[in-house]
């Protein structure tokens, strides 16, 4: 019985998040808690909230959504050479 109610609760939460996702569609700012990444080679900063428009990366693009072969626009370092930083 308890398991049944937990399951239906999870289902209800999923339905709600699906609805809210549709409501926010098109606002382009669906990044909650954006992170900032820094190139360890040259110190170039990638801010998920700002993206890198001059590199063709729209604002709000998650670090993990960048192409695997994406590299630092300043020095060409790979994503592995970046580290998440706190500002
Ligand atoms: Zn760099």
PDB file of the backbone (N, CA, C, O) and the ligand in Angstrom, with CONECT records:
HET     ZN  A 101       1
ATOM      1  N   UNK A   1       0.836  -1.208   0.000  1.00  0.00           N
ATOM      2  CA  UNK A   1       0.000   0.000   0.000  1.00  0.00           C
ATOM      3  C   UNK A   1       0.866   1.252   0.000  1.00  0.00           C
ATOM      4  O   UNK A   1       0.655   2.177  -0.784  1.00  0.00           O
ATOM      5  N   UNK A   2       1.854   1.258   0.905  1.00  0.00           N
ATOM      6  CA  UNK A   2       2.742   2.422   0.980  1.00  0.00           C
ATOM      7  C   UNK A   2       3.488   2.592  -0.340  1.00  0.00           C
ATOM      8  O   UNK A   2       3.632   3.705  -0.846  1.00  0.00           O
ATOM      9  N   UNK A   3       3.956   1.483  -0.884  1.00  0.00           N
ATOM     10  CA  UNK A   3       4.691   1.534  -2.135  1.00  0.00           C
ATOM     11  C   UNK A   3       3.804   2.094  -3.255  1.00  0.00           C
ATOM     12  O   UNK A   3       4.263   2.851  -4.111  1.00  0.00           O
ATOM     13  N   UNK A   4       2.529   1.706  -3.229  1.00  0.00           N
ATOM     14  CA  UNK A   4       1.604   2.197  -4.247  1.00  0.00           C
ATOM     15  C   UNK A   4       1.479   3.720  -4.192  1.00  0.00           C
ATOM     16  O   UNK A   4       1.524   4.390  -5.225  1.00  0.00           O
ATOM     17  N   UNK A   5       1.323   4.259  -2.993  1.00  0.00           N
ATOM     18  CA  UNK A   5       1.117   5.704  -2.869  1.00  0.00           C
ATOM     19  C   UNK A   5       2.390   6.464  -3.244  1.00  0.00           C
ATOM     20  O   UNK A   5       2.321   7.542  -3.835  1.00  0.00           O
ATOM     21  N   UNK A   6       3.536   5.909  -2.905  1.00  0.00           N
ATOM     22  CA  UNK A   6       4.795   6.559  -3.289  1.00  0.00           C
ATOM     23  C   UNK A   6       4.921   6.604  -4.806  1.00  0.00           C
ATOM     24  O   UNK A   6       5.379   7.589  -5.384  1.00  0.00           O
ATOM     25  N   UNK A   7       4.503   5.512  -5.431  1.00  0.00           N
ATOM     26  CA  UNK A   7       4.608   5.461  -6.888  1.00  0.00           C
ATOM     27  C   UNK A   7       3.713   6.520  -7.524  1.00  0.00           C
ATOM     28  O   UNK A   7       4.137   7.226  -8.439  1.00  0.00           O
ATOM     29  N   UNK A   8       2.487   6.631  -7.045  1.00  0.00           N
ATOM     30  CA  UNK A   8       1.578   7.605  -7.649  1.00  0.00           C
ATOM     31  C   UNK A   8       2.045   9.025  -7.365  1.00  0.00           C
ATOM     32  O   UNK A   8       1.807   9.928  -8.167  1.00  0.00           O
ATOM     33  N   UNK A   9       2.713   9.234  -6.220  1.00  0.00           N
ATOM     34  CA  UNK A   9       3.255  10.556  -5.910  1.00  0.00           C
ATOM     35  C   UNK A   9       4.352  10.917  -6.914  1.00  0.00           C
ATOM     36  O   UNK A   9       4.394  12.031  -7.435  1.00  0.00           O
ATOM     37  N   UNK A  10       5.240   9.949  -7.176  1.00  0.00           N
ATOM     38  CA  UNK A  10       6.317  10.185  -8.139  1.00  0.00           C
ATOM     39  C   UNK A  10       5.729  10.474  -9.515  1.00  0.00           C
ATOM     40  O   UNK A  10       6.230  11.324 -10.252  1.00  0.00           O
ATOM     41  N   UNK A  11       4.667   9.759  -9.847  1.00  0.00           N
ATOM     42  CA  UNK A  11       4.050   9.979 -11.151  1.00  0.00           C
ATOM     43  C   UNK A  11       3.471  11.390 -11.230  1.00  0.00           C
ATOM     44  O   UNK A  11       3.597  12.070 -12.249  1.00  0.00           O
ATOM     45  N   UNK A  12       2.834  11.820 -10.138  1.00  0.00           N
ATOM     46  CA  UNK A  12       2.225  13.154 -10.118  1.00  0.00           C
ATOM     47  C   UNK A  12       3.298  14.222 -10.257  1.00  0.00           C
ATOM     48  O   UNK A  12       3.113  15.198 -10.984  1.00  0.00           O
ATOM     49  N   UNK A  13       4.427  14.042  -9.560  1.00  0.00           N
ATOM     50  CA  UNK A  13       5.507  15.027  -9.656  1.00  0.00           C
ATOM     51  C   UNK A  13       6.060  15.092 -11.076  1.00  0.00           C
ATOM     52  O   UNK A  13       6.373  16.170 -11.583  1.00  0.00           O
ATOM     53  N   UNK A  14       6.176  13.928 -11.711  1.00  0.00           N
ATOM     54  CA  UNK A  14       6.664  13.901 -13.081  1.00  0.00           C
ATOM     55  C   UNK A  14       5.727  14.652 -14.004  1.00  0.00           C
ATOM     56  O   UNK A  14       6.172  15.386 -14.886  1.00  0.00           O
ATOM     57  N   UNK A  15       4.421  14.469 -13.800  1.00  0.00           N
ATOM     58  CA  UNK A  15       3.430  15.144 -14.640  1.00  0.00           C
ATOM     59  C   UNK A  15       3.533  16.655 -14.447  1.00  0.00           C
ATOM     60  O   UNK A  15       3.456  17.414 -15.413  1.00  0.00           O
ATOM     61  N   UNK A  16       3.705  17.086 -13.209  1.00  0.00           N
ATOM     62  CA  UNK A  16       3.804  18.515 -12.928  1.00  0.00           C
ATOM     63  C   UNK A  16       5.028  19.116 -13.599  1.00  0.00           C
ATOM     64  O   UNK A  16       4.947  20.184 -14.207  1.00  0.00           O
ATOM     65  N   UNK A  17       6.173  18.424 -13.489  1.00  0.00           N
ATOM     66  CA  UNK A  17       7.390  18.982 -14.082  1.00  0.00           C
ATOM     67  C   UNK A  17       7.272  19.017 -15.602  1.00  0.00           C
ATOM     68  O   UNK A  17       7.828  19.903 -16.251  1.00  0.00           O
ATOM     69  N   UNK A  18       6.548  18.052 -16.171  1.00  0.00           N
ATOM     70  CA  UNK A  18       6.357  18.067 -17.624  1.00  0.00           C
ATOM     71  C   UNK A  18       5.543  19.285 -18.024  1.00  0.00           C
ATOM     72  O   UNK A  18       5.843  19.945 -19.019  1.00  0.00           O
ATOM     73  N   UNK A  19       4.508  19.578 -17.241  1.00  0.00           N
ATOM     74  CA  UNK A  19       3.654  20.728 -17.546  1.00  0.00           C
ATOM     75  C   UNK A  19       4.452  22.028 -17.435  1.00  0.00           C
ATOM     76  O   UNK A  19       4.375  22.885 -18.315  1.00  0.00           O
ATOM     77  N   UNK A  20       5.218  22.172 -16.350  1.00  0.00           N
ATOM     78  CA  UNK A  20       5.964  23.412 -16.160  1.00  0.00           C
ATOM     79  C   UNK A  20       7.032  23.570 -17.238  1.00  0.00           C
ATOM     80  O   UNK A  20       7.357  24.686 -17.642  1.00  0.00           O
ATOM     81  N   UNK A  21       7.579  22.432 -17.703  1.00  0.00           N
ATOM     82  CA  UNK A  21       8.577  22.511 -18.758  1.00  0.00           C
ATOM     83  C   UNK A  21       7.942  23.091 -20.021  1.00  0.00           C
ATOM     84  O   UNK A  21       8.547  23.910 -20.712  1.00  0.00           O
ATOM     85  N   UNK A  22       6.720  22.656 -20.310  1.00  0.00           N
ATOM     86  CA  UNK A  22       6.037  23.167 -21.496  1.00  0.00           C
ATOM     87  C   UNK A  22       5.728  24.655 -21.337  1.00  0.00           C
ATOM     88  O   UNK A  22       5.777  25.409 -22.309  1.00  0.00           O
ATOM     89  N   UNK A  23       5.412  25.073 -20.124  1.00  0.00           N
ATOM     90  CA  UNK A  23       5.070  26.470 -19.892  1.00  0.00           C
ATOM     91  C   UNK A  23       6.293  27.368 -20.108  1.00  0.00           C
ATOM     92  O   UNK A  23       6.171  28.477 -20.629  1.00  0.00           O
ATOM     93  N   UNK A  24       7.468  26.884 -19.704  1.00  0.00           N
ATOM     94  CA  UNK A  24       8.668  27.712 -19.797  1.00  0.00           C
ATOM     95  C   UNK A  24       9.335  27.575 -21.161  1.00  0.00           C
ATOM     96  O   UNK A  24      10.379  28.179 -21.407  1.00  0.00           O
ATOM     97  N   UNK A  25       8.747  26.795 -22.033  1.00  0.00           N
ATOM     98  CA  UNK A  25       9.343  26.575 -23.346  1.00  0.00           C
ATOM     99  C   UNK A  25       9.467  27.905 -24.098  1.00  0.00           C
ATOM    100  O   UNK A  25       8.501  28.664 -24.185  1.00  0.00           O
ATOM    101  N   UNK A  26      10.636  28.179 -24.630  1.00  0.00           N
ATOM    102  CA  UNK A  26      10.823  29.383 -25.429  1.00  0.00           C
ATOM    103  C   UNK A  26      11.405  30.534 -24.639  1.00  0.00           C
ATOM    104  O   UNK A  26      11.774  31.552 -25.224  1.00  0.00           O
ATOM    105  N   UNK A  27      11.499  30.402 -23.333  1.00  0.00           N
ATOM    106  CA  UNK A  27      12.072  31.491 -22.546  1.00  0.00           C
ATOM    107  C   UNK A  27      13.599  31.454 -22.590  1.00  0.00           C
ATOM    108  O   UNK A  27      14.251  32.457 -22.299  1.00  0.00           O
ATOM    109  N   UNK A  28      14.178  30.295 -22.954  1.00  0.00           N
ATOM    110  CA  UNK A  28      15.615  30.139 -23.167  1.00  0.00           C
ATOM    111  C   UNK A  28      16.440  30.214 -21.883  1.00  0.00           C
ATOM    112  O   UNK A  28      17.649  29.984 -21.916  1.00  0.00           O
ATOM    113  N   UNK A  29      15.815  30.528 -20.770  1.00  0.00           N
ATOM    114  CA  UNK A  29      16.569  30.587 -19.519  1.00  0.00           C
ATOM    115  C   UNK A  29      16.109  29.477 -18.586  1.00  0.00           C
ATOM    116  O   UNK A  29      15.633  29.742 -17.482  1.00  0.00           O
ATOM    117  N   UNK A  30      16.252  28.232 -19.031  1.00  0.00           N
ATOM    118  CA  UNK A  30      15.827  27.102 -18.214  1.00  0.00           C
ATOM    119  C   UNK A  30      16.988  26.508 -17.430  1.00  0.00           C
ATOM    120  O   UNK A  30      16.896  25.386 -16.931  1.00  0.00           O
ATOM    121  N   UNK A  31      18.074  27.254 -17.323  1.00  0.00           N
ATOM    122  CA  UNK A  31      19.219  26.775 -16.551  1.00  0.00           C
ATOM    123  C   UNK A  31      19.075  27.239 -15.115  1.00  0.00           C
ATOM    124  O   UNK A  31      19.294  28.409 -14.801  1.00  0.00           O
ATOM    125  N   UNK A  32      18.707  26.317 -14.254  1.00  0.00           N
ATOM    126  CA  UNK A  32      18.672  26.663 -12.847  1.00  0.00           C
ATOM    127  C   UNK A  32      20.030  26.316 -12.252  1.00  0.00           C
ATOM    128  O   UNK A  32      20.606  25.279 -12.580  1.00  0.00           O
ATOM    129  N   UNK A  33      20.532  27.156 -11.401  1.00  0.00           N
ATOM    130  CA  UNK A  33      21.836  26.956 -10.797  1.00  0.00           C
ATOM    131  C   UNK A  33      22.936  26.822 -11.852  1.00  0.00           C
ATOM    132  O   UNK A  33      23.596  25.786 -11.932  1.00  0.00           O
ATOM    133  N   UNK A  34      23.133  27.864 -12.660  1.00  0.00           N
ATOM    134  CA  UNK A  34      24.179  27.807 -13.689  1.00  0.00           C
ATOM    135  C   UNK A  34      25.566  27.726 -13.074  1.00  0.00           C
ATOM    136  O   UNK A  34      25.829  28.306 -12.020  1.00  0.00           O
ATOM    137  N   UNK A  35      26.447  27.001 -13.747  1.00  0.00           N
ATOM    138  CA  UNK A  35      27.808  26.820 -13.256  1.00  0.00           C
ATOM    139  C   UNK A  35      28.804  27.611 -14.124  1.00  0.00           C
ATOM    140  O   UNK A  35      28.518  27.981 -15.263  1.00  0.00           O
ATOM    141  N   UNK A  36      29.956  27.844 -13.545  1.00  0.00           N
ATOM    142  CA  UNK A  36      31.016  28.547 -14.254  1.00  0.00           C
ATOM    143  C   UNK A  36      32.235  27.635 -14.340  1.00  0.00           C
ATOM    144  O   UNK A  36      32.608  26.979 -13.368  1.00  0.00           O
ATOM    145  N   UNK A  37      32.845  27.609 -15.518  1.00  0.00           N
ATOM    146  CA  UNK A  37      34.005  26.736 -15.748  1.00  0.00           C
ATOM    147  C   UNK A  37      35.185  27.581 -16.194  1.00  0.00           C
ATOM    148  O   UNK A  37      35.021  28.553 -16.931  1.00  0.00           O
ATOM    149  N   UNK A  38      36.371  27.206 -15.743  1.00  0.00           N
ATOM    150  CA  UNK A  38      37.561  27.955 -16.101  1.00  0.00           C
ATOM    151  C   UNK A  38      38.591  27.048 -16.769  1.00  0.00           C
ATOM    152  O   UNK A  38      38.841  25.925 -16.333  1.00  0.00           O
ATOM    153  N   UNK A  39      39.178  27.577 -17.844  1.00  0.00           N
ATOM    154  CA  UNK A  39      40.265  26.866 -18.517  1.00  0.00           C
ATOM    155  C   UNK A  39      41.499  26.897 -17.621  1.00  0.00           C
ATOM    156  O   UNK A  39      41.957  27.967 -17.218  1.00  0.00           O
ATOM    157  N   UNK A  40      42.031  25.719 -17.312  1.00  0.00           N
ATOM    158  CA  UNK A  40      43.195  25.662 -16.432  1.00  0.00           C
ATOM    159  C   UNK A  40      44.473  26.068 -17.154  1.00  0.00           C
ATOM    160  O   UNK A  40      45.503  26.307 -16.524  1.00  0.00           O
ATOM    161  N   UNK A  41      44.399  26.143 -18.479  1.00  0.00           N
ATOM    162  CA  UNK A  41      45.598  26.492 -19.245  1.00  0.00           C
ATOM    163  C   UNK A  41      45.756  28.011 -19.346  1.00  0.00           C
ATOM    164  O   UNK A  41      46.832  28.551 -19.092  1.00  0.00           O
ATOM    165  N   UNK A  42      44.649  28.702 -19.727  1.00  0.00           N
ATOM    166  CA  UNK A  42      44.790  30.142 -19.985  1.00  0.00           C
ATOM    167  C   UNK A  42      43.879  31.002 -19.112  1.00  0.00           C
ATOM    168  O   UNK A  42      43.996  32.228 -19.117  1.00  0.00           O
ATOM    169  N   UNK A  43      42.971  30.368 -18.360  1.00  0.00           N
ATOM    170  CA  UNK A  43      42.122  31.127 -17.462  1.00  0.00           C
ATOM    171  C   UNK A  43      40.846  31.659 -18.097  1.00  0.00           C
ATOM    172  O   UNK A  43      40.132  32.450 -17.479  1.00  0.00           O
ATOM    173  N   UNK A  44      40.548  31.237 -19.324  1.00  0.00           N
ATOM    174  CA  UNK A  44      39.309  31.660 -19.982  1.00  0.00           C
ATOM    175  C   UNK A  44      38.111  31.104 -19.213  1.00  0.00           C
ATOM    176  O   UNK A  44      38.124  29.959 -18.761  1.00  0.00           O
ATOM    177  N   UNK A  45      37.065  31.945 -19.072  1.00  0.00           N
ATOM    178  CA  UNK A  45      35.902  31.568 -18.271  1.00  0.00           C
ATOM    179  C   UNK A  45      34.713  31.239 -19.152  1.00  0.00           C
ATOM    180  O   UNK A  45      34.391  31.987 -20.075  1.00  0.00           O
ATOM    181  N   UNK A  46      34.054  30.109 -18.865  1.00  0.00           N
ATOM    182  CA  UNK A  46      32.780  29.795 -19.510  1.00  0.00           C
ATOM    183  C   UNK A  46      31.677  29.853 -18.465  1.00  0.00           C
ATOM    184  O   UNK A  46      31.702  29.114 -17.480  1.00  0.00           O
ATOM    185  N   UNK A  47      30.700  30.747 -18.689  1.00  0.00           N
ATOM    186  CA  UNK A  47      29.561  30.891 -17.794  1.00  0.00           C
ATOM    187  C   UNK A  47      28.346  30.287 -18.478  1.00  0.00           C
ATOM    188  O   UNK A  47      27.949  30.731 -19.555  1.00  0.00           O
ATOM    189  N   UNK A  48      27.747  29.259 -17.842  1.00  0.00           N
ATOM    190  CA  UNK A  48      26.608  28.573 -18.467  1.00  0.00           C
ATOM    191  C   UNK A  48      25.449  29.529 -18.720  1.00  0.00           C
ATOM    192  O   UNK A  48      24.713  29.366 -19.693  1.00  0.00           O
ATOM    193  N   UNK A  49      25.279  30.526 -17.851  1.00  0.00           N
ATOM    194  CA  UNK A  49      24.164  31.465 -18.003  1.00  0.00           C
ATOM    195  C   UNK A  49      24.363  32.376 -19.214  1.00  0.00           C
ATOM    196  O   UNK A  49      23.396  32.806 -19.844  1.00  0.00           O
ATOM    197  N   UNK A  50      25.622  32.664 -19.531  1.00  0.00           N
ATOM    198  CA  UNK A  50      25.924  33.573 -20.642  1.00  0.00           C
ATOM    199  C   UNK A  50      26.273  32.841 -21.926  1.00  0.00           C
ATOM    200  O   UNK A  50      26.165  33.402 -23.016  1.00  0.00           O
ATOM    201  N   UNK A  51      26.698  31.570 -21.794  1.00  0.00           N
ATOM    202  CA  UNK A  51      27.138  30.831 -22.965  1.00  0.00           C
ATOM    203  C   UNK A  51      28.360  31.480 -23.583  1.00  0.00           C
ATOM    204  O   UNK A  51      29.117  32.179 -22.909  1.00  0.00           O
ATOM    205  N   UNK A  52      28.544  31.241 -24.868  1.00  0.00           N
ATOM    206  CA  UNK A  52      29.662  31.867 -25.594  1.00  0.00           C
ATOM    207  C   UNK A  52      29.140  32.230 -26.980  1.00  0.00           C
ATOM    208  O   UNK A  52      29.454  31.567 -27.968  1.00  0.00           O
ATOM    209  N   UNK A  53      28.320  33.317 -27.041  1.00  0.00           N
ATOM    210  CA  UNK A  53      27.660  33.690 -28.304  1.00  0.00           C
ATOM    211  C   UNK A  53      28.632  33.835 -29.482  1.00  0.00           C
ATOM    212  O   UNK A  53      28.305  33.476 -30.613  1.00  0.00           O
ATOM    213  N   UNK A  54      29.829  34.364 -29.203  1.00  0.00           N
ATOM    214  CA  UNK A  54      30.784  34.535 -30.300  1.00  0.00           C
ATOM    215  C   UNK A  54      31.331  33.200 -30.789  1.00  0.00           C
ATOM    216  O   UNK A  54      31.928  33.123 -31.863  1.00  0.00           O
ATOM    217  N   UNK A  55      31.124  32.137 -29.991  1.00  0.00           N
ATOM    218  CA  UNK A  55      31.548  30.797 -30.402  1.00  0.00           C
ATOM    219  C   UNK A  55      30.363  29.972 -30.916  1.00  0.00           C
ATOM    220  O   UNK A  55      30.509  28.794 -31.242  1.00  0.00           O
ATOM    221  N   UNK A  56      29.182  30.615 -30.984  1.00  0.00           N
ATOM    222  CA  UNK A  56      27.997  29.900 -31.443  1.00  0.00           C
ATOM    223  C   UNK A  56      27.309  29.107 -30.352  1.00  0.00           C
ATOM    224  O   UNK A  56      26.462  28.261 -30.636  1.00  0.00           O
ATOM    225  N   UNK A  57      27.671  29.378 -29.084  1.00  0.00           N
ATOM    226  CA  UNK A  57      27.044  28.696 -27.957  1.00  0.00           C
ATOM    227  C   UNK A  57      26.023  29.640 -27.335  1.00  0.00           C
ATOM    228  O   UNK A  57      26.412  30.650 -26.748  1.00  0.00           O
ATOM    229  N   UNK A  58      24.712  29.340 -27.447  1.00  0.00           N
ATOM    230  CA  UNK A  58      23.697  30.257 -26.917  1.00  0.00           C
ATOM    231  C   UNK A  58      23.702  30.313 -25.390  1.00  0.00           C
ATOM    232  O   UNK A  58      24.086  29.344 -24.736  1.00  0.00           O
ATOM    233  N   UNK A  59      23.276  31.449 -24.817  1.00  0.00           N
ATOM    234  CA  UNK A  59      23.195  31.564 -23.353  1.00  0.00           C
ATOM    235  C   UNK A  59      22.331  30.450 -22.765  1.00  0.00           C
ATOM    236  O   UNK A  59      21.325  30.058 -23.354  1.00  0.00           O
ATOM    237  N   UNK A  60      22.731  29.949 -21.604  1.00  0.00           N
ATOM    238  CA  UNK A  60      21.965  28.907 -20.942  1.00  0.00           C
ATOM    239  C   UNK A  60      22.385  27.503 -21.325  1.00  0.00           C
ATOM    240  O   UNK A  60      21.734  26.538 -20.924  1.00  0.00           O
ATOM    241  N   UNK A  61      23.460  27.364 -22.093  1.00  0.00           N
ATOM    242  CA  UNK A  61      23.930  26.037 -22.502  1.00  0.00           C
ATOM    243  C   UNK A  61      24.749  25.404 -21.385  1.00  0.00           C
ATOM    244  O   UNK A  61      25.749  25.961 -20.932  1.00  0.00           O
ATOM    245  N   UNK A  62      24.302  24.226 -20.951  1.00  0.00           N
ATOM    246  CA  UNK A  62      25.024  23.501 -19.921  1.00  0.00           C
ATOM    247  C   UNK A  62      26.388  23.051 -20.421  1.00  0.00           C
ATOM    248  O   UNK A  62      26.572  22.763 -21.603  1.00  0.00           O
ATOM    249  N   UNK A  63      27.333  22.997 -19.499  1.00  0.00           N
ATOM    250  CA  UNK A  63      28.678  22.524 -19.853  1.00  0.00           C
ATOM    251  C   UNK A  63      28.609  21.144 -20.497  1.00  0.00           C
ATOM    252  O   UNK A  63      29.284  20.880 -21.493  1.00  0.00           O
ATOM    253  N   UNK A  64      27.781  20.256 -19.917  1.00  0.00           N
ATOM    254  CA  UNK A  64      27.700  18.891 -20.443  1.00  0.00           C
ATOM    255  C   UNK A  64      26.999  18.835 -21.795  1.00  0.00           C
ATOM    256  O   UNK A  64      27.049  17.815 -22.482  1.00  0.00           O
ATOM    257  N   UNK A  65      26.336  19.949 -22.182  1.00  0.00           N
ATOM    258  CA  UNK A  65      25.670  19.979 -23.481  1.00  0.00           C
ATOM    259  C   UNK A  65      26.588  20.512 -24.583  1.00  0.00           C
ATOM    260  O   UNK A  65      26.239  20.469 -25.762  1.00  0.00           O
ATOM    261  N   UNK A  66      27.755  21.011 -24.197  1.00  0.00           N
ATOM    262  CA  UNK A  66      28.724  21.436 -25.210  1.00  0.00           C
ATOM    263  C   UNK A  66      29.233  20.192 -25.943  1.00  0.00           C
ATOM    264  O   UNK A  66      29.330  19.122 -25.342  1.00  0.00           O
ATOM    265  N   UNK A  67      29.552  20.317 -27.213  1.00  0.00           N
ATOM    266  CA  UNK A  67      30.058  19.157 -27.960  1.00  0.00           C
ATOM    267  C   UNK A  67      31.288  18.570 -27.280  1.00  0.00           C
ATOM    268  O   UNK A  67      32.102  19.314 -26.733  1.00  0.00           O
ATOM    269  N   UNK A  68      31.438  17.234 -27.307  1.00  0.00           N
ATOM    270  CA  UNK A  68      32.598  16.586 -26.660  1.00  0.00           C
ATOM    271  C   UNK A  68      33.927  17.092 -27.220  1.00  0.00           C
ATOM    272  O   UNK A  68      34.941  17.095 -26.523  1.00  0.00           O
ATOM    273  N   UNK A  69      33.913  17.515 -28.474  1.00  0.00           N
ATOM    274  CA  UNK A  69      35.158  17.980 -29.100  1.00  0.00           C
ATOM    275  C   UNK A  69      35.313  19.495 -29.009  1.00  0.00           C
ATOM    276  O   UNK A  69      36.186  20.076 -29.653  1.00  0.00           O
ATOM    277  N   UNK A  70      34.453  20.135 -28.198  1.00  0.00           N
ATOM    278  CA  UNK A  70      34.552  21.577 -28.009  1.00  0.00           C
ATOM    279  C   UNK A  70      35.876  21.894 -27.332  1.00  0.00           C
ATOM    280  O   UNK A  70      36.338  21.136 -26.479  1.00  0.00           O
ATOM    281  N   UNK A  71      36.485  23.001 -27.705  1.00  0.00           N
ATOM    282  CA  UNK A  71      37.765  23.365 -27.090  1.00  0.00           C
ATOM    283  C   UNK A  71      37.781  24.846 -26.744  1.00  0.00           C
ATOM    284  O   UNK A  71      36.981  25.631 -27.254  1.00  0.00           O
ATOM    285  N   UNK A  72      38.701  25.205 -25.875  1.00  0.00           N
ATOM    286  CA  UNK A  72      38.834  26.579 -25.413  1.00  0.00           C
ATOM    287  C   UNK A  72      39.096  27.514 -26.599  1.00  0.00           C
ATOM    288  O   UNK A  72      40.022  27.281 -27.376  1.00  0.00           O
ATOM    289  N   UNK A  73      38.273  28.585 -26.746  1.00  0.00           N
ATOM    290  CA  UNK A  73      38.458  29.512 -27.867  1.00  0.00           C
ATOM    291  C   UNK A  73      39.759  30.296 -27.775  1.00  0.00           C
ATOM    292  O   UNK A  73      40.218  30.849 -28.774  1.00  0.00           O
ATOM    293  N   UNK A  74      40.350  30.349 -26.608  1.00  0.00           N
ATOM    294  CA  UNK A  74      41.587  31.104 -26.423  1.00  0.00           C
ATOM    295  C   UNK A  74      42.828  30.267 -26.731  1.00  0.00           C
ATOM    296  O   UNK A  74      43.716  30.712 -27.458  1.00  0.00           O
ATOM    297  N   UNK A  75      42.886  29.059 -26.179  1.00  0.00           N
ATOM    298  CA  UNK A  75      44.118  28.277 -26.283  1.00  0.00           C
ATOM    299  C   UNK A  75      43.910  26.889 -26.872  1.00  0.00           C
ATOM    300  O   UNK A  75      44.878  26.164 -27.103  1.00  0.00           O
ATOM    301  N   UNK A  76      42.637  26.506 -27.123  1.00  0.00           N
ATOM    302  CA  UNK A  76      42.392  25.211 -27.744  1.00  0.00           C
ATOM    303  C   UNK A  76      42.389  24.038 -26.775  1.00  0.00           C
ATOM    304  O   UNK A  76      42.372  22.883 -27.202  1.00  0.00           O
ATOM    305  N   UNK A  77      42.406  24.318 -25.480  1.00  0.00           N
ATOM    306  CA  UNK A  77      42.381  23.240 -24.498  1.00  0.00           C
ATOM    307  C   UNK A  77      41.054  22.492 -24.578  1.00  0.00           C
ATOM    308  O   UNK A  77      40.033  23.078 -24.935  1.00  0.00           O
ATOM    309  N   UNK A  78      41.063  21.213 -24.251  1.00  0.00           N
ATOM    310  CA  UNK A  78      39.847  20.410 -24.311  1.00  0.00           C
ATOM    311  C   UNK A  78      39.022  20.564 -23.024  1.00  0.00           C
ATOM    312  O   UNK A  78      39.479  21.136 -22.035  1.00  0.00           O
ATOM    313  N   UNK A  79      37.797  20.037 -23.071  1.00  0.00           N
ATOM    314  CA  UNK A  79      36.895  20.172 -21.921  1.00  0.00           C
ATOM    315  C   UNK A  79      37.508  19.572 -20.661  1.00  0.00           C
ATOM    316  O   UNK A  79      37.239  20.041 -19.555  1.00  0.00           O
ATOM    317  N   UNK A  80      38.325  18.541 -20.822  1.00  0.00           N
ATOM    318  CA  UNK A  80      38.958  17.914 -19.652  1.00  0.00           C
ATOM    319  C   UNK A  80      39.898  18.869 -18.942  1.00  0.00           C
ATOM    320  O   UNK A  80      40.221  18.683 -17.769  1.00  0.00           O
ATOM    321  N   UNK A  81      40.344  19.916 -19.677  1.00  0.00           N
ATOM    322  CA  UNK A  81      41.288  20.863 -19.083  1.00  0.00           C
ATOM    323  C   UNK A  81      40.586  22.011 -18.369  1.00  0.00           C
ATOM    324  O   UNK A  81      41.235  22.936 -17.879  1.00  0.00           O
ATOM    325  N   UNK A  82      39.242  21.947 -18.313  1.00  0.00           N
ATOM    326  CA  UNK A  82      38.472  22.960 -17.593  1.00  0.00           C
ATOM    327  C   UNK A  82      38.102  22.439 -16.216  1.00  0.00           C
ATOM    328  O   UNK A  82      38.002  21.233 -15.992  1.00  0.00           O
ATOM    329  N   UNK A  83      37.902  23.377 -15.302  1.00  0.00           N
ATOM    330  CA  UNK A  83      37.493  22.998 -13.964  1.00  0.00           C
ATOM    331  C   UNK A  83      36.361  23.904 -13.506  1.00  0.00           C
ATOM    332  O   UNK A  83      36.405  25.114 -13.727  1.00  0.00           O
ATOM    333  N   UNK A  84      35.338  23.321 -12.863  1.00  0.00           N
ATOM    334  CA  UNK A  84      34.244  24.123 -12.360  1.00  0.00           C
ATOM    335  C   UNK A  84      34.736  25.008 -11.219  1.00  0.00           C
ATOM    336  O   UNK A  84      35.469  24.560 -10.337  1.00  0.00           O
ATOM    337  N   UNK A  85      34.319  26.274 -11.253  1.00  0.00           N
ATOM    338  CA  UNK A  85      34.759  27.193 -10.196  1.00  0.00           C
ATOM    339  C   UNK A  85      33.553  27.847  -9.531  1.00  0.00           C
ATOM    340  O   UNK A  85      32.472  27.917 -10.116  1.00  0.00           O
ATOM    341  N   UNK A  86      33.743  28.313  -8.336  1.00  0.00           N
ATOM    342  CA  UNK A  86      32.726  29.061  -7.614  1.00  0.00           C
ATOM    343  C   UNK A  86      33.094  30.531  -7.653  1.00  0.00           C
ATOM    344  O   UNK A  86      34.243  30.907  -7.417  1.00  0.00           O
ATOM    345  N   UNK A  87      32.098  31.361  -7.955  1.00  0.00           N
ATOM    346  CA  UNK A  87      32.376  32.807  -7.979  1.00  0.00           C
ATOM    347  C   UNK A  87      31.731  33.470  -6.771  1.00  0.00           C
ATOM    348  O   UNK A  87      31.843  34.684  -6.600  1.00  0.00           O
TER     349      UNK A  87
HETATM  350 ZN    ZN A 101      42.235  28.083 -22.573  1.00  0.00          ZN
END
